[in-house]
Amino acid sequence: MISFKLVEDEDLAMIEEWLNYEHVKKWYEIPELDVSIDDWQWNLGKEKSSLIGLLI
C-alpha cells in the first residue's frame, strides 16, 4: 500500500524547488489554460491538503 503524508509548512520550500525543475515544470505549466507554476505554488501555500490531491 502506498500512503502519502499531509503537506506541512516545512515541505513547501522543497515542493517549490521540485516544481521549478524543467522536467517537472513542463507537466504543470498549461499555457492553453493560463496555468503556471505560480498558480500551483499559490495553491500549495493556500491549502492544507495531501500532496497527491494537489497534484492530480
C-alpha positions, 0 to 999 in steps of 0.5 A, a space after each residue: 500500500 502506498 500512503 502519502 503524508 499531509 503537506 506541512 509548512 516545512 515541505 513547501 520550500 522543497 515542493 517549490 524547488 521540485 516544481 521549478 525543475 524543467 522536467 517537472 515544470 513542463 507537466 504543470 505549466 498549461 499555457 492553453 489554460 493560463 496555468 503556471 507554476 505560480 498558480 500551483 505554488 499559490 495553491 500549495 501555500 493556500 491549502 492544507 491538503 495531501 500532496 497527491 490531491 494537489 497534484 492530480 
